[in-house]
Structure formats: structure tokens, C-alpha cells
Amino acid sequence: MTTTGRRAPAPRNPTVPPEIIRPFPLREFIERLHRVQAVMAERDYEALVVADPANLYYLTGYNAWSFYTPQVLVVPLQGVPHLFARAMDAQGAHYTAALGPHHIHGYPEALVHRPDAHPMEWVTKEAIDVGVLPSGPGVRVAAELDSHFFSARGYLALRDGLGGAEIVDSAELVNWVRLVKSPAEQECLRYAGQIAEHVMLTALGAIEPGRRQCDIVADIQHAQTAGLDRLGGDYPAIVPMLPTGATAGTPHLTWSDRVMRYGEAATIELAGVHQRYHAPLARTVSLGKPPQYLADCASAVSEGWLALAEELRPGRTSHDVHSAFTQAIARHGLTKESRIGYSIGIGYPPDWGERTVSLREGSETVIEAGMAFHVILSMWMGGWGYETSEPVLITEAGVERLTSVPGGLTIKT
């Protein structure tokens, strides 16, 4: 019985949480796990240590801003994975992860941000004790060694605790399994595309001479979060990009409190997000009549988009797609060295790309139905630039655009 006006303490390890927040039915998570374990068997891995929050979400549905401290999912060759996270975050996993209460473990708060100890020491021992992580000579364990979220100290702690087991790079195993989207994932991407369209139209309307960049971005971020009626938005893995004027010739710049000026151009790159699935989208705005070189560049890139869209279909390769674009713009005297796209799906900071397929010269990855890409056609010219991009889904028939925002250069007079 509780005292009036006071809240009863929540159970530390609820066996049946009052509300489960999962984006997909349990059977979908089981199918994903089995696909990952099949690849593990092919590669002779006895366990897989997953650190990328996008992969944790893919395999379990766990979703929280907790990735700034060590957290991993240990996937055995057979059976159910176990999640290991900071104790206060492990509680949230009971509400979002498709795991039973005995498969979620929280390490002590005393291990957070210490120079003389690391949480992976505790995690490794606990994972061995519960039987999900084999150890000793002859054992082969894979880990996400190139993940943003698996530090060098974490690796050393894992290595030292495994008693001579071999640790190998997973080579983005889960990321590649994620590449072909299920029907439910494809719907999430379509919803994200609807939000992206709304956000971009908001951005195009907000960019006006005399407005501060930060005020424009505030409008964009509000639209990203609010989403649409009955279709709420989510935070993006990357903040809005707004290179303007001379800086429009460089990528990945954000914003300042500088006032927009008549006669300059701005590139805007953003994303619509639903259930962590991202639909990135970019456009270029000219405040006033554009210079002829910018208009000509936009026209050439539009021609390139039509050419690559013909190749972006099942059975073609990433190289084929890239070649179609580069040949089209070459007729206008333009070249582009960087890739023209990459696979997308689930995203967490600092990136919404899947870190698998790149649409670039020499890549022989075969395009399949169910893949999704951010086709990004940016021309960084030094002192000026043009950017346009499309989130697309590959179907048996070819390219499905996830938004209907008009392409080409947007001119505001």
C-alpha cells in the first residue's frame, strides 16, 4: 500500500511490463535472428557481439538514446541473444526489446566513465556466465570492430576476458542482412518518405531572404518531429544541412545565425524518419535568378538522374548505375568522383546510411528488389554547388520514389 501523494517504486526487473513498445511483431524479429545465425554458421562464428544501435534495434526493437555508453547484444550461434547495457538503460529494454526478462542484463553504475575499469569487462564475464558467449582457445567470436559504438578499450576488455578465443571482424554482418527490406520495413520507409516530403516542402517555404539560418532549421526540425496527422515523426540520425552561398560548394555544413541573402543559393539536406527508418532528401534553392552555370548544372544532373533511374533495378550492378549517371553528365563537361548513393533503412546518430552498398564505380553488388537507397547527386564545385537527392525503394519493376517533391533547382524570386 502506498502513501497518498507518493508513487510506488517501479519493479527493477518487471516480468511483464505494463506496456510493450515494439515496431514489428515478434515473428519478424525471430526471422531476422535466424538469418543472422545462418550467416554466422557459414562463417564458423560461435557468437556475435553487436554494438551498432541500428543493429540492436533491427534484431530486438530496443530503442533508446543510450548508445553513448557501452551496450551490446551477444548473439549465440543457436538460441536467444542477450542484451547487456547500463543498468538504468536495461530497464528501458524491458519495454522495447523483443527479449525475455532473463535475457536483459544491466551493468553497475559504478562502471560508467571510469579510467580504471570498463563495462565490457563486466559484460564479457556475465555473458560467459549465462552461457551466451563461449570462451577459450579454439573459439571463434565475431564483433563489430568498425562500429562507431565499439571502442578500442571495449575490444581489449572483450579480448582479455575470452581466455584466448579468437576475435574476428564481423564485416558488418547484420548490416548486410538488413539490406533487403521486409514488406513491413518497406512500409516504414514509405511512411518516412511521406514525412520527408512534408519536411522538405516546409524547408523550401521557410528559406527566404532576411531569415536567419537557425530559424529556418527550427521550422525544419519542428516538421521532422511533428510529422503528419496519424504519422508521427522521429529524430534524424543527422541534423539538417544548410550550406549557403560560397559554402554551398562543400558538403556536411550545418547552420549558423547568418541571415539568408537575396542572390545566393543554398543546399538543404534532411530526412523524414518513422520508426527509425530514414528517407533522406536534398534540394537546392536559388534566392533570385540563378547564375547560368548553376542552372546548367541542375539541368545536366536531372538528365543524369533519368539515366541512372533506368539502371537502378533488379539484376543491374552498382557500377552500372554509377556509369549511367557519369556518362550522362560527361556530355555536359561534368565529372563526379564521389559515390552517387548508398543503402538506407534504420538509422541512429551519427549516420543514416547502412554502411553496406555504395553506388560507385567498380562496385559489382547486384541490385535486388527490397533494397533502398539514398541517391545523392551532389556537385561540389568550389565556391558554389548543386545538390539534389532522392530516397528510393527497389521493386521488381524498378525504382519507386519515396517522395513526390519536384526535382531540379527551386527558384524563389
VMD Tcl script that draws the C-alpha trace (Angstrom):
set ca {
  {0.00 0.00 0.00}
  {1.36 3.43 -0.90}
  {1.13 6.68 0.96}
  {-1.28 9.21 -0.56}
  {0.52 11.55 -2.95}
  {3.51 9.27 -3.43}
  {4.23 6.96 -6.32}
  {5.09 3.35 -5.65}
  {8.59 2.40 -6.84}
  {8.69 0.57 -10.16}
  {9.95 -3.02 -10.08}
  {13.62 -3.27 -11.07}
  {13.09 -6.27 -13.34}
  {9.45 -6.42 -14.38}
  {8.49 -9.82 -15.71}
  {5.51 -8.40 -17.61}
  {5.94 -4.68 -18.42}
  {2.66 -2.76 -18.43}
  {3.26 -1.58 -22.00}
  {5.44 -3.11 -24.69}
  {6.61 -0.70 -27.40}
  {7.76 -2.70 -30.41}
  {7.69 -1.61 -34.05}
  {7.21 -5.12 -35.51}
  {5.60 -8.40 -34.49}
  {7.73 -10.95 -32.67}
  {7.83 -13.29 -35.67}
  {9.70 -10.67 -37.71}
  {12.44 -10.41 -35.09}
  {12.72 -14.21 -34.98}
  {13.13 -14.36 -38.77}
  {15.83 -11.66 -38.66}
  {17.72 -13.53 -35.93}
  {17.62 -16.77 -37.89}
  {19.05 -15.06 -40.98}
  {21.90 -13.64 -38.93}
  {22.60 -17.01 -37.30}
  {22.63 -18.70 -40.71}
  {25.42 -16.37 -41.85}
  {27.25 -16.96 -38.57}
  {27.17 -20.69 -39.24}
  {28.54 -20.17 -42.76}
  {31.45 -18.18 -41.34}
  {32.09 -20.52 -38.40}
  {31.29 -17.92 -35.72}
  {30.21 -19.28 -32.33}
  {28.95 -15.90 -31.16}
  {28.48 -12.38 -32.49}
  {28.92 -9.20 -30.42}
  {26.65 -6.47 -31.82}
  {27.24 -2.84 -30.79}
  {25.61 -0.70 -33.50}
  {22.29 0.63 -32.09}
  {20.70 0.25 -35.54}
  {21.52 -3.46 -35.42}
  {20.27 -3.78 -31.83}
  {17.03 -2.22 -33.00}
  {16.85 -4.49 -36.04}
  {17.31 -7.66 -34.01}
  {15.32 -6.78 -30.88}
  {13.45 -3.49 -31.26}
  {15.45 -1.89 -28.43}
  {15.28 1.86 -28.93}
  {16.76 4.49 -26.59}
  {19.32 7.28 -26.54}
  {21.67 5.09 -24.55}
  {24.39 4.40 -27.11}
  {26.81 6.92 -25.58}
  {27.71 4.25 -23.02}
  {28.74 0.69 -23.92}
  {25.87 -1.64 -24.79}
  {25.95 -4.85 -26.81}
  {23.77 -7.69 -27.91}
  {25.52 -11.06 -27.78}
  {24.07 -13.40 -30.40}
  {24.84 -17.11 -29.94}
  {25.07 -19.49 -32.88}
  {21.84 -21.05 -31.64}
  {19.26 -19.78 -29.22}
  {18.18 -16.36 -27.99}
  {20.51 -13.34 -27.75}
  {21.23 -11.49 -24.52}
  {21.34 -7.69 -24.22}
  {23.87 -6.01 -21.93}
  {23.54 -2.31 -21.11}
  {23.92 0.23 -18.34}
  {21.56 -0.77 -15.52}
  {19.32 2.28 -15.86}
  {19.03 1.66 -19.61}
  {18.43 -2.05 -19.22}
  {15.13 -1.11 -17.60}
  {14.04 0.58 -20.81}
  {14.89 -2.55 -22.76}
  {12.14 -4.40 -20.89}
  {9.67 -2.06 -22.59}
  {11.06 -2.08 -26.13}
  {13.17 -5.19 -26.77}
  {11.72 -8.47 -28.03}
  {13.59 -10.31 -25.27}
  {12.51 -12.04 -22.08}
  {13.42 -10.51 -18.70}
  {16.20 -13.03 -18.16}
  {17.88 -12.03 -21.42}
  {18.42 -8.39 -20.42}
  {21.30 -7.51 -18.10}
  {22.37 -4.20 -16.58}
  {25.93 -3.47 -15.51}
  {26.56 -1.47 -12.33}
  {26.53 2.33 -12.39}
  {29.96 2.31 -10.76}
  {31.47 1.18 -14.08}
  {30.33 4.23 -16.07}
  {33.13 6.54 -17.25}
  {35.99 5.16 -15.19}
  {39.65 5.24 -16.19}
  {40.50 2.10 -14.25}
  {37.65 -0.18 -15.36}
  {35.44 -0.72 -18.38}
  {31.86 -2.03 -18.63}
  {32.91 -4.62 -21.24}
  {34.90 -6.40 -18.56}
  {31.65 -6.98 -16.64}
  {29.68 -7.72 -19.80}
  {32.16 -10.33 -21.00}
  {32.17 -12.18 -17.69}
  {28.39 -12.02 -17.36}
  {27.87 -13.23 -20.93}
  {30.17 -16.19 -20.30}
  {28.44 -16.98 -17.01}
  {24.95 -17.06 -18.57}
  {26.25 -19.28 -21.36}
  {25.69 -16.99 -24.33}
  {29.38 -16.27 -25.00}
  {31.82 -19.18 -25.36}
  {35.45 -18.65 -24.42}
  {38.83 -20.34 -24.53}
  {41.26 -21.44 -27.26}
  {39.68 -22.61 -30.49}
  {36.57 -20.47 -30.04}
  {35.78 -18.01 -32.82}
  {33.83 -14.88 -31.83}
  {32.89 -12.07 -34.24}
  {32.44 -8.45 -33.17}
  {31.51 -5.21 -34.89}
  {35.05 -3.88 -34.87}
  {34.34 -0.98 -37.23}
  {31.24 0.26 -35.44}
  {31.19 3.82 -34.10}
  {29.96 2.33 -30.82}
  {32.63 -0.31 -30.10}
  {35.71 1.38 -28.70}
  {39.29 0.19 -28.59}
  {39.03 -0.18 -24.80}
  {35.88 -2.25 -25.26}
  {37.69 -4.54 -27.68}
  {40.63 -5.01 -25.31}
  {38.29 -5.83 -22.43}
  {36.45 -8.39 -24.56}
  {39.69 -9.93 -25.81}
  {41.21 -10.20 -22.35}
  {38.09 -11.78 -20.91}
  {37.66 -14.50 -23.53}
  {40.54 -16.68 -22.40}
  {42.35 -16.93 -25.71}
  {39.31 -17.09 -28.00}
  {39.83 -15.63 -31.46}
  {38.03 -12.34 -32.12}
  {37.36 -11.50 -35.77}
  {35.71 -8.57 -37.51}
  {32.06 -9.27 -38.31}
  {32.44 -7.22 -41.53}
  {29.04 -5.58 -40.99}
  {27.29 -8.97 -40.94}
  {23.98 -7.66 -39.57}
  {24.10 -4.58 -41.81}
  {24.24 -6.82 -44.88}
  {21.39 -8.99 -43.59}
  {19.38 -5.76 -43.24}
  {19.96 -4.85 -46.89}
  {16.79 -6.40 -48.38}
  {13.78 -5.00 -46.55}
  {10.74 -6.99 -45.49}
  {7.27 -5.79 -46.55}
  {6.79 -4.24 -43.10}
  {10.10 -2.38 -43.37}
  {9.19 -1.13 -46.83}
  {6.02 0.39 -45.40}
  {8.09 2.15 -42.73}
  {10.25 3.62 -45.48}
  {7.19 4.80 -47.38}
  {5.90 6.49 -44.23}
  {9.31 8.10 -43.74}
  {9.11 9.32 -47.32}
  {5.77 10.98 -46.66}
  {7.28 12.79 -43.69}
  {10.38 13.74 -45.71}
  {8.18 15.28 -48.38}
  {6.34 17.35 -45.76}
  {9.62 18.45 -44.17}
  {11.22 19.45 -47.47}
  {8.18 21.46 -48.53}
  {8.39 23.18 -45.15}
  {12.07 23.92 -45.74}
  {11.50 25.27 -49.25}
  {8.83 27.56 -47.90}
  {10.97 28.71 -44.98}
  {14.06 29.72 -46.96}
  {13.64 33.43 -47.63}
  {15.98 36.43 -47.81}
  {16.29 38.08 -44.41}
  {15.63 34.96 -42.36}
  {18.32 33.52 -40.10}
  {19.55 30.05 -40.93}
  {18.82 28.89 -37.37}
  {15.17 29.98 -37.68}
  {14.81 28.07 -40.93}
  {16.26 24.94 -39.34}
  {13.94 25.36 -36.34}
  {11.00 25.12 -38.76}
  {12.55 22.03 -40.33}
  {13.15 20.27 -37.02}
  {9.63 21.01 -35.84}
  {8.26 19.44 -39.02}
  {10.53 16.41 -38.63}
  {9.31 15.75 -35.10}
  {5.62 16.53 -35.59}
  {5.37 14.54 -38.81}
  {1.89 14.26 -40.25}
  {-1.58 13.58 -38.87}
  {-1.64 9.99 -37.55}
  {2.00 9.59 -38.64}
  {4.40 10.98 -36.07}
  {7.96 11.89 -36.88}
  {11.18 10.93 -35.11}
  {14.62 12.48 -34.62}
  {17.01 12.03 -37.56}
  {20.42 10.42 -37.38}
  {21.89 13.56 -38.99}
  {20.81 17.13 -38.33}
  {19.66 19.30 -41.26}
  {22.46 20.51 -43.53}
  {22.28 24.04 -44.92}
  {25.45 25.11 -46.80}
  {24.74 28.57 -48.22}
  {26.39 30.97 -50.65}
  {30.06 30.17 -51.17}
  {29.85 27.29 -48.68}
  {27.25 25.58 -50.89}
  {30.26 24.15 -52.69}
  {31.06 21.93 -49.71}
  {29.06 19.13 -48.08}
  {28.06 18.45 -44.49}
  {27.92 22.01 -43.15}
  {25.07 22.69 -40.74}
  {23.79 26.19 -39.91}
  {24.53 29.42 -38.08}
  {22.62 32.57 -37.21}
  {23.67 34.15 -40.52}
  {20.87 35.86 -42.45}
  {19.92 34.50 -45.88}
  {20.65 36.92 -48.70}
  {18.96 37.60 -52.00}
  {21.09 36.44 -54.92}
  {22.66 33.42 -53.22}
  {21.86 29.72 -53.34}
  {21.54 27.19 -50.54}
  {21.57 23.41 -50.50}
  {19.35 21.68 -47.97}
  {19.70 18.02 -46.94}
  {17.35 16.49 -44.37}
  {15.40 13.33 -43.65}
  {11.95 12.15 -42.72}
  {12.04 9.46 -40.05}
  {9.44 6.93 -38.94}
  {10.13 4.08 -36.52}
  {13.87 4.84 -37.01}
  {13.59 4.25 -40.80}
  {15.05 7.17 -42.74}
  {14.14 8.78 -46.05}
  {16.85 11.40 -46.76}
  {16.12 14.12 -49.28}
  {18.08 17.09 -50.68}
  {17.28 20.08 -52.86}
  {18.95 23.34 -53.92}
  {17.25 26.74 -53.64}
  {18.23 29.87 -55.53}
  {17.08 33.13 -53.96}
  {16.58 35.08 -57.15}
  {17.57 34.25 -60.70}
  {20.37 31.65 -60.64}
  {23.63 32.15 -62.49}
  {23.74 30.29 -65.79}
  {26.38 27.81 -64.57}
  {24.11 26.72 -61.71}
  {21.08 26.36 -63.99}
  {23.15 24.37 -66.49}
  {24.50 22.09 -63.76}
  {20.98 21.41 -62.46}
  {19.81 20.54 -65.97}
  {22.73 18.14 -66.52}
  {22.18 16.40 -63.20}
  {18.47 15.99 -63.96}
  {19.46 14.25 -67.17}
  {21.84 12.06 -65.17}
  {19.05 11.12 -62.76}
  {16.86 9.90 -65.62}
  {19.73 7.82 -66.97}
  {20.61 6.17 -63.67}
  {16.96 5.50 -62.82}
  {16.78 3.23 -65.86}
  {19.66 1.16 -64.47}
  {18.58 1.15 -60.82}
  {16.60 -2.08 -60.99}
  {16.99 -5.74 -60.04}
  {19.78 -7.53 -61.85}
  {21.93 -4.49 -62.53}
  {25.07 -3.66 -60.54}
  {26.07 -0.61 -58.54}
  {28.70 0.05 -61.22}
  {26.04 0.04 -63.94}
  {24.05 2.69 -62.07}
  {27.08 4.89 -61.45}
  {28.26 4.56 -65.04}
  {24.88 5.64 -66.42}
  {24.98 8.84 -64.39}
  {28.60 9.74 -65.09}
  {28.19 9.19 -68.84}
  {25.14 11.45 -68.89}
  {26.79 14.37 -67.10}
  {30.03 13.90 -69.08}
  {28.14 15.03 -72.16}
  {27.86 18.40 -70.39}
  {31.52 18.53 -69.39}
  {30.89 17.49 -65.77}
  {32.52 14.81 -63.65}
  {31.77 13.43 -60.19}
  {34.33 11.47 -58.18}
  {32.27 10.63 -55.09}
  {29.67 7.88 -54.93}
  {26.16 8.70 -56.09}
  {24.23 6.80 -53.44}
  {24.19 4.27 -50.63}
  {21.79 1.90 -48.92}
  {19.42 3.23 -46.26}
  {17.00 1.90 -43.69}
  {17.34 2.09 -39.91}
  {19.45 4.99 -38.70}
  {20.93 6.28 -35.46}
  {23.40 9.11 -34.96}
  {25.86 9.80 -36.45}
  {24.69 8.32 -39.78}
  {21.56 7.21 -41.62}
  {23.46 5.06 -44.13}
  {23.63 1.29 -43.68}
  {27.39 1.13 -44.39}
  {26.98 -1.60 -47.00}
  {26.26 -0.87 -50.68}
  {27.65 2.23 -52.34}
  {26.63 3.21 -55.85}
  {30.12 3.78 -57.18}
  {32.47 2.84 -59.97}
  {33.73 -0.72 -59.77}
  {31.16 -1.99 -57.27}
  {29.68 -5.26 -58.50}
  {26.94 -5.55 -55.89}
  {23.81 -6.74 -57.68}
  {20.68 -4.67 -57.11}
  {17.74 -6.62 -55.64}
  {14.08 -5.86 -55.04}
  {13.59 -4.72 -51.45}
  {16.78 -2.67 -51.26}
  {16.51 1.03 -50.50}
  {18.93 3.80 -51.45}
  {19.64 7.45 -50.93}
  {20.56 8.52 -54.46}
  {22.57 11.68 -53.81}
  {23.66 13.69 -56.84}
  {25.78 16.49 -55.43}
  {28.21 18.61 -57.42}
  {30.76 20.34 -55.19}
  {32.34 22.93 -57.42}
  {34.33 25.17 -55.07}
  {32.59 28.44 -54.22}
  {29.25 27.08 -55.41}
  {27.43 23.80 -55.54}
  {24.29 21.97 -56.54}
  {22.70 19.16 -54.56}
  {19.65 17.04 -55.20}
  {18.83 13.61 -53.84}
  {16.04 11.03 -53.72}
  {15.16 8.24 -51.29}
  {14.12 5.24 -53.37}
  {12.91 1.70 -52.90}
  {13.75 -1.00 -55.43}
  {10.79 -3.06 -56.62}
  {10.56 -5.82 -59.22}
  {9.50 -3.12 -61.68}
  {12.42 -0.78 -60.89}
  {12.67 2.45 -58.89}
  {9.94 3.65 -56.55}
  {10.50 7.23 -55.39}
  {9.51 7.67 -51.76}
  {8.60 11.34 -52.21}
  {7.00 13.40 -54.96}
  {8.86 16.65 -54.28}
  {9.63 18.20 -57.69}
  {13.24 17.75 -58.75}
  {15.61 20.26 -60.23}
  {16.53 23.70 -59.00}
  {14.00 25.59 -56.87}
  {14.00 29.29 -57.77}
  {12.42 31.83 -55.40}
  {12.10 35.32 -56.88}
}
mol new
graphics top color blue
foreach p $ca { graphics top sphere $p radius 0.5 }
foreach p [lrange $ca 0 end-1] q [lrange $ca 1 end] { graphics top cylinder $p $q radius 0.2 }
display resetview
